[in-house]
Amino acid sequence: MANAIYKHTTHLEQSNSDAFDTITPVGHSAPYSGIYRCKGCGHMISSTKGHTLPPQNHPQHSTAQGQIRWQLIVGHD
Ligand SMILES: [Zn+2]
């Protein structure tokens, strides 16, 4: 599972927002614009606030990986 990467921290800051603890299922809209990671398989996507989080183009999950569920890892307004 790859991590999101960055180089310069100038425009990044840590947040304690509950938004980063929220798990959003497939078919629900993204609560924030940013980068989301699937809790099951580690696949990452970029999404825009209000857009439906995709099952499209998502690798097939094994039974052990369970449902596709998205967690925000980097967000912006
Ligand atoms: Zn996945």
N, CA, C, O and the ligand as a Tripos MOL2 file, in Angstrom:
@<TRIPOS>MOLECULE
protein
  309   307    78     0     0
PROTEIN
NO_CHARGES

@<TRIPOS>ATOM
      1 N           0.8390   -1.1880    0.0000 N.3       1 MET1
      2 CA          0.0000    0.0000    0.0000 C.3       1 MET1
      3 C           0.8830    1.2490    0.0000 C.2       1 MET1
      4 O           1.6810    1.4510    0.9150 O.2       1 MET1
      5 N           0.7390    2.0590   -0.9980 N.am      2 ALA2
      6 CA          1.5330    3.2840   -1.0930 C.3       2 ALA2
      7 C           0.9020    4.3840   -0.2410 C.2       2 ALA2
      8 O          -0.3050    4.3870    0.0040 O.2       2 ALA2
      9 N           1.7190    5.2890    0.1900 N.am      3 ASN3
     10 CA          1.2340    6.4800    0.8810 C.3       3 ASN3
     11 C           1.1620    7.6350   -0.1010 C.2       3 ASN3
     12 O           1.8150    7.6160   -1.1450 O.2       3 ASN3
     13 N           0.3710    8.6330    0.2370 N.am      4 ALA4
     14 CA          0.4250    9.8930   -0.4900 C.3       4 ALA4
     15 C           1.7770   10.5370   -0.1840 C.2       4 ALA4
     16 O           2.3250   10.3520    0.9030 O.2       4 ALA4
     17 N           2.3000   11.2760   -1.1220 N.am      5 ILE5
     18 CA          3.6180   11.8830   -0.9280 C.3       5 ILE5
     19 C           3.5620   13.3920   -1.1240 C.2       5 ILE5
     20 O           2.6710   13.9120   -1.7950 O.2       5 ILE5
     21 N           4.5280   14.0860   -0.5280 N.am      6 TYR6
     22 CA          4.6820   15.5190   -0.7450 C.3       6 TYR6
     23 C           6.1440   15.8520   -0.5210 C.2       6 TYR6
     24 O           6.8830   15.0450    0.0420 O.2       6 TYR6
     25 N           6.5640   17.0090   -0.9460 N.am      7 LYS7
     26 CA          7.9350   17.4550   -0.7280 C.3       7 LYS7
     27 C           7.9640   18.6930    0.1750 C.2       7 LYS7
     28 O           8.5940   18.6830    1.2320 O.2       7 LYS7
     29 N           7.2840   19.7480   -0.2490 N.am      8 HIS8
     30 CA          7.3650   21.0030    0.4870 C.3       8 HIS8
     31 C           6.1830   21.1170    1.4520 C.2       8 HIS8
     32 O           5.0430   20.8550    1.0680 O.2       8 HIS8
     33 N           6.4420   21.4970    2.6690 N.am      9 THR9
     34 CA          5.3950   21.5750    3.6790 C.3       9 THR9
     35 C           4.7650   22.9600    3.7700 C.2       9 THR9
     36 O           3.8780   23.1970    4.5900 O.2       9 THR9
     37 N           5.2270   23.8560    2.9320 N.am     10 THR10
     38 CA          4.8090   25.2560    3.0190 C.3      10 THR10
     39 C           3.2950   25.4220    3.1040 C.2      10 THR10
     40 O           2.7950   26.2210    3.8950 O.2      10 THR10
     41 N           2.5780   24.6680    2.2940 N.am     11 HIS11
     42 CA          1.1340   24.8490    2.2050 C.3      11 HIS11
     43 C           0.3630   23.6820    2.8170 C.2      11 HIS11
     44 O          -0.8100   23.4660    2.5150 O.2      11 HIS11
     45 N           1.0390   22.9420    3.6750 N.am     12 LEU12
     46 CA          0.3790   21.8310    4.3690 C.3      12 LEU12
     47 C           0.4110   22.1070    5.8580 C.2      12 LEU12
     48 O           1.4080   22.6020    6.3840 O.2      12 LEU12
     49 N          -0.6750   21.7900    6.5360 N.am     13 GLU13
     50 CA         -0.6700   21.8770    7.9900 C.3      13 GLU13
     51 C          -1.5230   20.7610    8.5560 C.2      13 GLU13
     52 O          -2.4940   20.3210    7.9410 O.2      13 GLU13
     53 N          -1.1380   20.3110    9.7480 N.am     14 GLN14
     54 CA         -1.8830   19.2240   10.3680 C.3      14 GLN14
     55 C          -3.2130   19.7260   10.8910 C.2      14 GLN14
     56 O          -3.3160   20.8520   11.3780 O.2      14 GLN14
     57 N          -4.2270   18.8870   10.7880 N.am     15 SER15
     58 CA         -5.5640   19.2240   11.2470 C.3      15 SER15
     59 C          -6.0670   18.1240   12.1700 C.2      15 SER15
     60 O          -5.7560   16.9500   11.9750 O.2      15 SER15
     61 N          -6.8410   18.5070   13.1700 N.am     16 ASN16
     62 CA         -7.4830   17.5240   14.0470 C.3      16 ASN16
     63 C          -8.9610   17.3620   13.7050 C.2      16 ASN16
     64 O          -9.7370   16.8570   14.5160 O.2      16 ASN16
     65 N          -9.3470   17.7870   12.5130 N.am     17 SER17
     66 CA        -10.7460   17.7210   12.1080 C.3      17 SER17
     67 C         -11.2660   16.2860   12.1080 C.2      17 SER17
     68 O         -10.5660   15.3500   11.7210 O.2      17 SER17
     69 N         -12.5070   16.1400   12.5520 N.am     18 ASP18
     70 CA        -13.1730   14.8380   12.5070 C.3      18 ASP18
     71 C         -13.3490   14.3420   11.0740 C.2      18 ASP18
     72 O         -13.5980   13.1570   10.8510 O.2      18 ASP18
     73 N         -13.2200   15.2410   10.1100 N.am     19 ALA19
     74 CA        -13.3790   14.8520    8.7040 C.3      19 ALA19
     75 C         -12.4080   13.7380    8.3300 C.2      19 ALA19
     76 O         -12.6960   12.9280    7.4490 O.2      19 ALA19
     77 N         -11.2750   13.7000    8.9910 N.am     20 PHE20
     78 CA        -10.2650   12.6960    8.6500 C.3      20 PHE20
     79 C         -10.5440   11.3360    9.2980 C.2      20 PHE20
     80 O          -9.8840   10.3440    8.9890 O.2      20 PHE20
     81 N         -11.5240   11.3060   10.1970 N.am     21 ASP21
     82 CA        -11.9120   10.0400   10.8440 C.3      21 ASP21
     83 C         -13.1800    9.4660   10.2140 C.2      21 ASP21
     84 O         -13.5830    8.3450   10.5260 O.2      21 ASP21
     85 N         -13.7920   10.2250    9.3460 N.am     22 THR22
     86 CA        -15.0520    9.8150    8.7430 C.3      22 THR22
     87 C         -14.8050    8.8230    7.6160 C.2      22 THR22
     88 O         -13.9540    9.0460    6.7550 O.2      22 THR22
     89 N         -15.5520    7.7300    7.6280 N.am     23 ILE23
     90 CA        -15.4640    6.7320    6.5590 C.3      23 ILE23
     91 C         -16.7010    6.8920    5.6760 C.2      23 ILE23
     92 O         -17.8320    6.8120    6.1540 O.2      23 ILE23
     93 N         -16.4690    7.1180    4.3840 N.am     24 THR24
     94 CA        -17.5760    7.3640    3.4530 C.3      24 THR24
     95 C         -17.7190    6.1780    2.5130 C.2      24 THR24
     96 O         -16.7690    5.8220    1.8170 O.2      24 THR24
     97 N         -18.9070    5.5580    2.4830 N.am     25 PRO25
     98 CA        -19.1170    4.4100    1.5960 C.3      25 PRO25
     99 C         -19.2370    4.8240    0.1270 C.2      25 PRO25
    100 O         -19.4690    5.9890   -0.1920 O.2      25 PRO25
    101 N         -19.0760    3.8500   -0.7390 N.am     26 VAL26
    102 CA        -19.2880    4.0290   -2.1790 C.3      26 VAL26
    103 C         -20.6760    4.5940   -2.4260 C.2      26 VAL26
    104 O         -21.6410    4.2040   -1.7690 O.2      26 VAL26
    105 N         -20.7690    5.5060   -3.3700 N.am     27 GLY27
    106 CA        -22.0580    6.0470   -3.7720 C.3      27 GLY27
    107 C         -22.4620    7.2840   -2.9930 C.2      27 GLY27
    108 O         -23.4290    7.9560   -3.3530 O.2      27 GLY27
    109 N         -21.7230    7.5960   -1.9150 N.am     28 HIS28
    110 CA        -21.9790    8.8230   -1.1710 C.3      28 HIS28
    111 C         -21.0990    9.9380   -1.7270 C.2      28 HIS28
    112 O         -20.0800    9.6740   -2.3650 O.2      28 HIS28
    113 N         -21.4940   11.1800   -1.4820 N.am     29 SER29
    114 CA        -20.7120   12.2840   -2.0160 C.3      29 SER29
    115 C         -19.5440   12.6070   -1.0890 C.2      29 SER29
    116 O         -19.6150   12.4110    0.1240 O.2      29 SER29
    117 N         -18.4810   13.1000   -1.6860 N.am     30 ALA30
    118 CA        -17.2810   13.4720   -0.9380 C.3      30 ALA30
    119 C         -17.5990   14.6610   -0.0440 C.2      30 ALA30
    120 O         -18.0890   15.6800   -0.5310 O.2      30 ALA30
    121 N         -17.3300   14.5530    1.2650 N.am     31 PRO31
    122 CA        -17.6200   15.6730    2.1620 C.3      31 PRO31
    123 C         -16.6320   16.8350    2.0120 C.2      31 PRO31
    124 O         -16.9420   17.9640    2.3900 O.2      31 PRO31
    125 N         -15.4590   16.5640    1.4670 N.am     32 TYR32
    126 CA        -14.4390   17.5920    1.2320 C.3      32 TYR32
    127 C         -13.7470   17.3030   -0.0920 C.2      32 TYR32
    128 O         -13.7580   16.1670   -0.5660 O.2      32 TYR32
    129 N         -13.1520   18.3160   -0.6830 N.am     33 SER33
    130 CA        -12.2570   18.1000   -1.8100 C.3      33 SER33
    131 C         -10.9170   17.6120   -1.2710 C.2      33 SER33
    132 O         -10.4260   18.1070   -0.2570 O.2      33 SER33
    133 N         -10.3360   16.6410   -1.9570 N.am     34 GLY34
    134 CA         -9.0320   16.1690   -1.5130 C.3      34 GLY34
    135 C          -8.7290   14.7640   -1.9800 C.2      34 GLY34
    136 O          -9.3200   14.2610   -2.9360 O.2      34 GLY34
    137 N          -7.7950   14.1410   -1.2830 N.am     35 ILE35
    138 CA         -7.3430   12.7970   -1.6160 C.3      35 ILE35
    139 C          -7.9760   11.8190   -0.6280 C.2      35 ILE35
    140 O          -7.9120   12.0030    0.5870 O.2      35 ILE35
    141 N          -8.5820   10.7870   -1.1790 N.am     36 TYR36
    142 CA         -9.2250    9.7540   -0.3760 C.3      36 TYR36
    143 C          -8.5120    8.4280   -0.5750 C.2      36 TYR36
    144 O          -8.0110    8.1310   -1.6600 O.2      36 TYR36
    145 N          -8.4750    7.6400    0.4840 N.am     37 ARG37
    146 CA         -7.8370    6.3280    0.4540 C.3      37 ARG37
    147 C          -8.8710    5.2760    0.8480 C.2      37 ARG37
    148 O          -9.6320    5.4550    1.7990 O.2      37 ARG37
    149 N          -8.8810    4.1810    0.0990 N.am     38 CYS38
    150 CA         -9.7830    3.0690    0.4240 C.3      38 CYS38
    151 C          -9.2310    2.3180    1.6260 C.2      38 CYS38
    152 O          -8.0760    1.8930    1.6260 O.2      38 CYS38
    153 N         -10.0650    2.1570    2.6550 N.am     39 LYS39
    154 CA         -9.6470    1.4540    3.8640 C.3      39 LYS39
    155 C          -9.3910   -0.0200    3.5940 C.2      39 LYS39
    156 O          -8.6440   -0.6740    4.3220 O.2      39 LYS39
    157 N         -10.0170   -0.5370    2.5440 N.am     40 GLY40
    158 CA         -9.8770   -1.9660    2.2780 C.3      40 GLY40
    159 C          -8.5760   -2.3290    1.5960 C.2      40 GLY40
    160 O          -7.9160   -3.2900    1.9910 O.2      40 GLY40
    161 N          -8.1920   -1.5690    0.5660 N.am     41 CYS41
    162 CA         -7.0710   -1.9710   -0.2810 C.3      41 CYS41
    163 C          -5.9730   -0.9180   -0.4070 C.2      41 CYS41
    164 O          -4.9150   -1.2100   -0.9640 O.2      41 CYS41
    165 N          -6.1950    0.3010    0.0940 N.am     42 GLY42
    166 CA         -5.1590    1.3220    0.0310 C.3      42 GLY42
    167 C          -5.1630    2.1380   -1.2490 C.2      42 GLY42
    168 O          -4.3580    3.0570   -1.3970 O.2      42 GLY42
    169 N          -6.0630    1.8150   -2.1840 N.am     43 HIS43
    170 CA         -6.1720    2.5720   -3.4280 C.3      43 HIS43
    171 C          -6.5300    4.0230   -3.1160 C.2      43 HIS43
    172 O          -7.3710    4.2860   -2.2560 O.2      43 HIS43
    173 N          -5.8900    4.9700   -3.8160 N.am     44 MET44
    174 CA         -6.1680    6.3890   -3.5750 C.3      44 MET44
    175 C          -6.7830    7.0520   -4.7910 C.2      44 MET44
    176 O          -6.4960    6.6940   -5.9330 O.2      44 MET44
    177 N          -7.6380    8.0280   -4.5170 N.am     45 ILE45
    178 CA         -8.2800    8.8190   -5.5640 C.3      45 ILE45
    179 C          -8.3030   10.2820   -5.1320 C.2      45 ILE45
    180 O          -8.1950   10.5950   -3.9460 O.2      45 ILE45
    181 N          -8.4440   11.1590   -6.0980 N.am     46 SER46
    182 CA         -8.7450   12.5530   -5.8090 C.3      46 SER46
    183 C         -10.2160   12.7800   -6.0940 C.2      46 SER46
    184 O         -10.7510   12.2640   -7.0750 O.2      46 SER46
    185 N         -10.8710   13.5490   -5.2390 N.am     47 SER47
    186 CA        -12.2780   13.8420   -5.4630 C.3      47 SER47
    187 C         -12.5800   15.2840   -5.0920 C.2      47 SER47
    188 O         -11.8130   15.9520   -4.3990 O.2      47 SER47
    189 N         -13.7040   15.7280   -5.5720 N.am     48 THR48
    190 CA        -14.1490   17.1030   -5.3440 C.3      48 THR48
    191 C         -15.3900   17.0800   -4.4640 C.2      48 THR48
    192 O         -16.2700   16.2350   -4.6340 O.2      48 THR48
    193 N         -15.4520   18.0100   -3.5290 N.am     49 LYS49
    194 CA        -16.5940   18.0920   -2.6200 C.3      49 LYS49
    195 C         -17.9080   18.0120   -3.3830 C.2      49 LYS49
    196 O         -18.1280   18.7420   -4.3490 O.2      49 LYS49
    197 N         -18.7780   17.1110   -2.9340 N.am     50 GLY50
    198 CA        -20.0930   16.9820   -3.5380 C.3      50 GLY50
    199 C         -20.1610   15.9590   -4.6540 C.2      50 GLY50
    200 O         -21.2510   15.5510   -5.0550 O.2      50 GLY50
    201 N         -18.9950   15.5330   -5.1680 N.am     51 HIS51
    202 CA        -18.9760   14.5050   -6.2010 C.3      51 HIS51
    203 C         -19.1180   13.1260   -5.5570 C.2      51 HIS51
    204 O         -18.6750   12.9120   -4.4290 O.2      51 HIS51
    205 N         -19.7300   12.2080   -6.2720 N.am     52 THR52
    206 CA        -19.9360   10.8620   -5.7520 C.3      52 THR52
    207 C         -18.6170   10.0960   -5.7310 C.2      52 THR52
    208 O         -17.9090   10.0350   -6.7360 O.2      52 THR52
    209 N         -18.2950    9.5150   -4.5830 N.am     53 LEU53
    210 CA        -17.0590    8.7090   -4.4880 C.3      53 LEU53
    211 C         -17.2400    7.4180   -5.2690 C.2      53 LEU53
    212 O         -18.2810    6.7680   -5.1730 O.2      53 LEU53
    213 N         -16.2300    7.0510   -6.0400 N.am     54 PRO54
    214 CA        -16.4280    6.0550   -7.0790 C.3      54 PRO54
    215 C         -16.2140    4.6050   -6.6540 C.2      54 PRO54
    216 O         -15.3420    4.3020   -5.8400 O.2      54 PRO54
    217 N         -17.0270    3.7200   -7.2220 N.am     55 PRO55
    218 CA        -16.6370    2.3260   -7.3170 C.3      55 PRO55
    219 C         -15.9400    2.0750   -8.6560 C.2      55 PRO55
    220 O         -15.2780    1.0540   -8.8420 O.2      55 PRO55
    221 N         -16.1030    3.0470   -9.6060 N.am     56 GLN56
    222 CA        -15.5490    2.8960  -10.9440 C.3      56 GLN56
    223 C         -14.0250    2.8670  -10.8960 C.2      56 GLN56
    224 O         -13.4080    3.5550  -10.0830 O.2      56 GLN56
    225 N         -13.4320    2.0750  -11.7650 N.am     57 ASN57
    226 CA        -11.9830    1.9890  -11.8940 C.3      57 ASN57
    227 C         -11.3090    1.5440  -10.5930 C.2      57 ASN57
    228 O         -10.1190    1.7810  -10.3850 O.2      57 ASN57
    229 N         -12.0670    0.9130   -9.7470 N.am     58 HIS58
    230 CA        -11.5030    0.4820   -8.4790 C.3      58 HIS58
    231 C         -11.1170   -0.9850   -8.5700 C.2      58 HIS58
    232 O         -11.9010   -1.7960   -9.0640 O.2      58 HIS58
    233 N          -9.9240   -1.3420   -8.1030 N.am     59 PRO59
    234 CA         -9.5280   -2.7500   -8.1430 C.3      59 PRO59
    235 C         -10.5300   -3.6180   -7.3850 C.2      59 PRO59
    236 O         -11.0800   -3.1980   -6.3670 O.2      59 PRO59
    237 N         -10.7580   -4.8080   -7.8790 N.am     60 GLN60
    238 CA        -11.6800   -5.7430   -7.2260 C.3      60 GLN60
    239 C         -11.1570   -6.1010   -5.8360 C.2      60 GLN60
    240 O          -9.9740   -6.4050   -5.6790 O.2      60 GLN60
    241 N         -12.0070   -6.0660   -4.8560 N.am     61 HIS61
    242 CA        -11.6010   -6.4210   -3.4960 C.3      61 HIS61
    243 C         -11.6930   -7.9280   -3.2750 C.2      61 HIS61
    244 O         -12.5770   -8.5990   -3.8070 O.2      61 HIS61
    245 N         -10.7640   -8.4380   -2.4820 N.am     62 SER62
    246 CA        -10.9140   -9.8030   -1.9820 C.3      62 SER62
    247 C         -11.9330   -9.7790   -0.8400 C.2      62 SER62
    248 O         -12.2960   -8.7140   -0.3400 O.2      62 SER62
    249 N         -12.3760  -10.9370   -0.4470 N.am     63 THR63
    250 CA        -13.3150  -11.0230    0.6780 C.3      63 THR63
    251 C         -12.7150  -10.4010    1.9280 C.2      63 THR63
    252 O         -13.4030   -9.7120    2.6810 O.2      63 THR63
    253 N         -11.4250  -10.6470    2.1420 N.am     64 ALA64
    254 CA        -10.7620  -10.1290    3.3470 C.3      64 ALA64
    255 C         -10.7050   -8.6030    3.3530 C.2      64 ALA64
    256 O         -10.7000   -7.9820    4.4160 O.2      64 ALA64
    257 N         -10.6610   -8.0030    2.1720 N.am     65 GLN65
    258 CA        -10.5920   -6.5320    2.1060 C.3      65 GLN65
    259 C         -11.9400   -5.8810    2.3870 C.2      65 GLN65
    260 O         -12.0050   -4.6970    2.7170 O.2      65 GLN65
    261 N         -12.9940   -6.6400    2.2580 N.am     66 GLY66
    262 CA        -14.3220   -6.1220    2.5970 C.3      66 GLY66
    263 C         -14.8250   -5.0900    1.6130 C.2      66 GLY66
    264 O         -14.4160   -5.0620    0.4520 O.2      66 GLY66
    265 N         -15.7220   -4.2390    2.0960 N.am     67 GLN67
    266 CA        -16.3430   -3.2200    1.2560 C.3      67 GLN67
    267 C         -15.3600   -2.0940    0.9400 C.2      67 GLN67
    268 O         -14.4250   -1.8340    1.6970 O.2      67 GLN67
    269 N         -15.5920   -1.4320   -0.1930 N.am     68 ILE68
    270 CA        -14.8690   -0.1970   -0.4980 C.3      68 ILE68
    271 C         -15.3780    0.8920    0.4430 C.2      68 ILE68
    272 O         -16.5840    1.1250    0.5210 O.2      68 ILE68
    273 N         -14.4880    1.5530    1.1480 N.am     69 ARG69
    274 CA        -14.8850    2.6380    2.0440 C.3      69 ARG69
    275 C         -13.7700    3.6760    2.0610 C.2      69 ARG69
    276 O         -12.5970    3.3570    2.2530 O.2      69 ARG69
    277 N         -14.1660    4.9060    1.8590 N.am     70 TRP70
    278 CA        -13.2110    5.9840    1.6060 C.3      70 TRP70
    279 C         -12.9400    6.8160    2.8540 C.2      70 TRP70
    280 O         -13.8540    7.1650    3.6030 O.2      70 TRP70
    281 N         -11.6460    7.1270    3.0600 N.am     71 GLN71
    282 CA        -11.2410    7.9930    4.1750 C.3      71 GLN71
    283 C         -10.4050    9.1370    3.6120 C.2      71 GLN71
    284 O          -9.4630    8.9230    2.8490 O.2      71 GLN71
    285 N         -10.7630   10.3390    3.9990 N.am     72 LEU72
    286 CA        -10.0210   11.5220    3.5620 C.3      72 LEU72
    287 C          -8.6280   11.5230    4.1910 C.2      72 LEU72
    288 O          -8.5030   11.3670    5.4060 O.2      72 LEU72
    289 N          -7.5820   11.6960    3.3850 N.am     73 ILE73
    290 CA         -6.2280   11.7610    3.9620 C.3      73 ILE73
    291 C          -5.5780   13.1250    3.7600 C.2      73 ILE73
    292 O          -4.7560   13.5360    4.5790 O.2      73 ILE73
    293 N          -5.9300   13.8430    2.6810 N.am     74 VAL74
    294 CA         -5.4610   15.2220    2.4820 C.3      74 VAL74
    295 C          -6.6540   16.0120    1.9480 C.2      74 VAL74
    296 O          -7.2350   15.6470    0.9260 O.2      74 VAL74
    297 N          -7.0120   17.0670    2.6220 N.am     75 GLY75
    298 CA         -8.1870   17.8210    2.2020 C.3      75 GLY75
    299 C          -7.8740   19.2960    2.0260 C.2      75 GLY75
    300 O          -6.8590   19.8000    2.5090 O.2      75 GLY75
    301 N          -8.7730   19.9780    1.3200 N.am     76 HIS76
    302 CA         -8.6760   21.4300    1.1920 C.3      76 HIS76
    303 C         -10.0640   21.9970    0.9650 C.2      76 HIS76
    304 O         -10.9680   21.2850    0.5290 O.2      76 HIS76
    305 N         -10.2310   23.2610    1.2570 N.am     77 ASP77
    306 CA        -11.5260   23.9020    1.0370 C.3      77 ASP77
    307 C         -11.6970   24.2860   -0.4110 C.2      77 ASP77
    308 O         -12.7310   24.8400   -0.7850 O.2      77 ASP77
    309 ZN        -10.3130   -0.6410   -2.1380 Zn       78 ZN78
@<TRIPOS>BOND
     1     1     2 1
     2     2     3 1
     3     3     4 2
     4     3     5 am
     5     5     6 1
     6     6     7 1
     7     7     8 2
     8     7     9 am
     9     9    10 1
    10    10    11 1
    11    11    12 2
    12    11    13 am
    13    13    14 1
    14    14    15 1
    15    15    16 2
    16    15    17 am
    17    17    18 1
    18    18    19 1
    19    19    20 2
    20    19    21 am
    21    21    22 1
    22    22    23 1
    23    23    24 2
    24    23    25 am
    25    25    26 1
    26    26    27 1
    27    27    28 2
    28    27    29 am
    29    29    30 1
    30    30    31 1
    31    31    32 2
    32    31    33 am
    33    33    34 1
    34    34    35 1
    35    35    36 2
    36    35    37 am
    37    37    38 1
    38    38    39 1
    39    39    40 2
    40    39    41 am
    41    41    42 1
    42    42    43 1
    43    43    44 2
    44    43    45 am
    45    45    46 1
    46    46    47 1
    47    47    48 2
    48    47    49 am
    49    49    50 1
    50    50    51 1
    51    51    52 2
    52    51    53 am
    53    53    54 1
    54    54    55 1
    55    55    56 2
    56    55    57 am
    57    57    58 1
    58    58    59 1
    59    59    60 2
    60    59    61 am
    61    61    62 1
    62    62    63 1
    63    63    64 2
    64    63    65 am
    65    65    66 1
    66    66    67 1
    67    67    68 2
    68    67    69 am
    69    69    70 1
    70    70    71 1
    71    71    72 2
    72    71    73 am
    73    73    74 1
    74    74    75 1
    75    75    76 2
    76    75    77 am
    77    77    78 1
    78    78    79 1
    79    79    80 2
    80    79    81 am
    81    81    82 1
    82    82    83 1
    83    83    84 2
    84    83    85 am
    85    85    86 1
    86    86    87 1
    87    87    88 2
    88    87    89 am
    89    89    90 1
    90    90    91 1
    91    91    92 2
    92    91    93 am
    93    93    94 1
    94    94    95 1
    95    95    96 2
    96    95    97 am
    97    97    98 1
    98    98    99 1
    99    99   100 2
   100    99   101 am
   101   101   102 1
   102   102   103 1
   103   103   104 2
   104   103   105 am
   105   105   106 1
   106   106   107 1
   107   107   108 2
   108   107   109 am
   109   109   110 1
   110   110   111 1
   111   111   112 2
   112   111   113 am
   113   113   114 1
   114   114   115 1
   115   115   116 2
   116   115   117 am
   117   117   118 1
   118   118   119 1
   119   119   120 2
   120   119   121 am
   121   121   122 1
   122   122   123 1
   123   123   124 2
   124   123   125 am
   125   125   126 1
   126   126   127 1
   127   127   128 2
   128   127   129 am
   129   129   130 1
   130   130   131 1
   131   131   132 2
   132   131   133 am
   133   133   134 1
   134   134   135 1
   135   135   136 2
   136   135   137 am
   137   137   138 1
   138   138   139 1
   139   139   140 2
   140   139   141 am
   141   141   142 1
   142   142   143 1
   143   143   144 2
   144   143   145 am
   145   145   146 1
   146   146   147 1
   147   147   148 2
   148   147   149 am
   149   149   150 1
   150   150   151 1
   151   151   152 2
   152   151   153 am
   153   153   154 1
   154   154   155 1
   155   155   156 2
   156   155   157 am
   157   157   158 1
   158   158   159 1
   159   159   160 2
   160   159   161 am
   161   161   162 1
   162   162   163 1
   163   163   164 2
   164   163   165 am
   165   165   166 1
   166   166   167 1
   167   167   168 2
   168   167   169 am
   169   169   170 1
   170   170   171 1
   171   171   172 2
   172   171   173 am
   173   173   174 1
   174   174   175 1
   175   175   176 2
   176   175   177 am
   177   177   178 1
   178   178   179 1
   179   179   180 2
   180   179   181 am
   181   181   182 1
   182   182   183 1
   183   183   184 2
   184   183   185 am
   185   185   186 1
   186   186   187 1
   187   187   188 2
   188   187   189 am
   189   189   190 1
   190   190   191 1
   191   191   192 2
   192   191   193 am
   193   193   194 1
   194   194   195 1
   195   195   196 2
   196   195   197 am
   197   197   198 1
   198   198   199 1
   199   199   200 2
   200   199   201 am
   201   201   202 1
   202   202   203 1
   203   203   204 2
   204   203   205 am
   205   205   206 1
   206   206   207 1
   207   207   208 2
   208   207   209 am
   209   209   210 1
   210   210   211 1
   211   211   212 2
   212   211   213 am
   213   213   214 1
   214   214   215 1
   215   215   216 2
   216   215   217 am
   217   217   218 1
   218   218   219 1
   219   219   220 2
   220   219   221 am
   221   221   222 1
   222   222   223 1
   223   223   224 2
   224   223   225 am
   225   225   226 1
   226   226   227 1
   227   227   228 2
   228   227   229 am
   229   229   230 1
   230   230   231 1
   231   231   232 2
   232   231   233 am
   233   233   234 1
   234   234   235 1
   235   235   236 2
   236   235   237 am
   237   237   238 1
   238   238   239 1
   239   239   240 2
   240   239   241 am
   241   241   242 1
   242   242   243 1
   243   243   244 2
   244   243   245 am
   245   245   246 1
   246   246   247 1
   247   247   248 2
   248   247   249 am
   249   249   250 1
   250   250   251 1
   251   251   252 2
   252   251   253 am
   253   253   254 1
   254   254   255 1
   255   255   256 2
   256   255   257 am
   257   257   258 1
   258   258   259 1
   259   259   260 2
   260   259   261 am
   261   261   262 1
   262   262   263 1
   263   263   264 2
   264   263   265 am
   265   265   266 1
   266   266   267 1
   267   267   268 2
   268   267   269 am
   269   269   270 1
   270   270   271 1
   271   271   272 2
   272   271   273 am
   273   273   274 1
   274   274   275 1
   275   275   276 2
   276   275   277 am
   277   277   278 1
   278   278   279 1
   279   279   280 2
   280   279   281 am
   281   281   282 1
   282   282   283 1
   283   283   284 2
   284   283   285 am
   285   285   286 1
   286   286   287 1
   287   287   288 2
   288   287   289 am
   289   289   290 1
   290   290   291 1
   291   291   292 2
   292   291   293 am
   293   293   294 1
   294   294   295 1
   295   295   296 2
   296   295   297 am
   297   297   298 1
   298   298   299 1
   299   299   300 2
   300   299   301 am
   301   301   302 1
   302   302   303 1
   303   303   304 2
   304   303   305 am
   305   305   306 1
   306   306   307 1
   307   307   308 2
@<TRIPOS>SUBSTRUCTURE
     1 MET1         2 RESIDUE 1 A MET
     2 ALA2         6 RESIDUE 1 A ALA
     3 ASN3        10 RESIDUE 1 A ASN
     4 ALA4        14 RESIDUE 1 A ALA
     5 ILE5        18 RESIDUE 1 A ILE
     6 TYR6        22 RESIDUE 1 A TYR
     7 LYS7        26 RESIDUE 1 A LYS
     8 HIS8        30 RESIDUE 1 A HIS
     9 THR9        34 RESIDUE 1 A THR
    10 THR10       38 RESIDUE 1 A THR
    11 HIS11       42 RESIDUE 1 A HIS
    12 LEU12       46 RESIDUE 1 A LEU
    13 GLU13       50 RESIDUE 1 A GLU
    14 GLN14       54 RESIDUE 1 A GLN
    15 SER15       58 RESIDUE 1 A SER
    16 ASN16       62 RESIDUE 1 A ASN
    17 SER17       66 RESIDUE 1 A SER
    18 ASP18       70 RESIDUE 1 A ASP
    19 ALA19       74 RESIDUE 1 A ALA
    20 PHE20       78 RESIDUE 1 A PHE
    21 ASP21       82 RESIDUE 1 A ASP
    22 THR22       86 RESIDUE 1 A THR
    23 ILE23       90 RESIDUE 1 A ILE
    24 THR24       94 RESIDUE 1 A THR
    25 PRO25       98 RESIDUE 1 A PRO
    26 VAL26      102 RESIDUE 1 A VAL
    27 GLY27      106 RESIDUE 1 A GLY
    28 HIS28      110 RESIDUE 1 A HIS
    29 SER29      114 RESIDUE 1 A SER
    30 ALA30      118 RESIDUE 1 A ALA
    31 PRO31      122 RESIDUE 1 A PRO
    32 TYR32      126 RESIDUE 1 A TYR
    33 SER33      130 RESIDUE 1 A SER
    34 GLY34      134 RESIDUE 1 A GLY
    35 ILE35      138 RESIDUE 1 A ILE
    36 TYR36      142 RESIDUE 1 A TYR
    37 ARG37      146 RESIDUE 1 A ARG
    38 CYS38      150 RESIDUE 1 A CYS
    39 LYS39      154 RESIDUE 1 A LYS
    40 GLY40      158 RESIDUE 1 A GLY
    41 CYS41      162 RESIDUE 1 A CYS
    42 GLY42      166 RESIDUE 1 A GLY
    43 HIS43      170 RESIDUE 1 A HIS
    44 MET44      174 RESIDUE 1 A MET
    45 ILE45      178 RESIDUE 1 A ILE
    46 SER46      182 RESIDUE 1 A SER
    47 SER47      186 RESIDUE 1 A SER
    48 THR48      190 RESIDUE 1 A THR
    49 LYS49      194 RESIDUE 1 A LYS
    50 GLY50      198 RESIDUE 1 A GLY
    51 HIS51      202 RESIDUE 1 A HIS
    52 THR52      206 RESIDUE 1 A THR
    53 LEU53      210 RESIDUE 1 A LEU
    54 PRO54      214 RESIDUE 1 A PRO
    55 PRO55      218 RESIDUE 1 A PRO
    56 GLN56      222 RESIDUE 1 A GLN
    57 ASN57      226 RESIDUE 1 A ASN
    58 HIS58      230 RESIDUE 1 A HIS
    59 PRO59      234 RESIDUE 1 A PRO
    60 GLN60      238 RESIDUE 1 A GLN
    61 HIS61      242 RESIDUE 1 A HIS
    62 SER62      246 RESIDUE 1 A SER
    63 THR63      250 RESIDUE 1 A THR
    64 ALA64      254 RESIDUE 1 A ALA
    65 GLN65      258 RESIDUE 1 A GLN
    66 GLY66      262 RESIDUE 1 A GLY
    67 GLN67      266 RESIDUE 1 A GLN
    68 ILE68      270 RESIDUE 1 A ILE
    69 ARG69      274 RESIDUE 1 A ARG
    70 TRP70      278 RESIDUE 1 A TRP
    71 GLN71      282 RESIDUE 1 A GLN
    72 LEU72      286 RESIDUE 1 A LEU
    73 ILE73      290 RESIDUE 1 A ILE
    74 VAL74      294 RESIDUE 1 A VAL
    75 GLY75      298 RESIDUE 1 A GLY
    76 HIS76      302 RESIDUE 1 A HIS
    77 ASP77      306 RESIDUE 1 A ASP
    78 ZN78       309 GROUP 0 **** ****
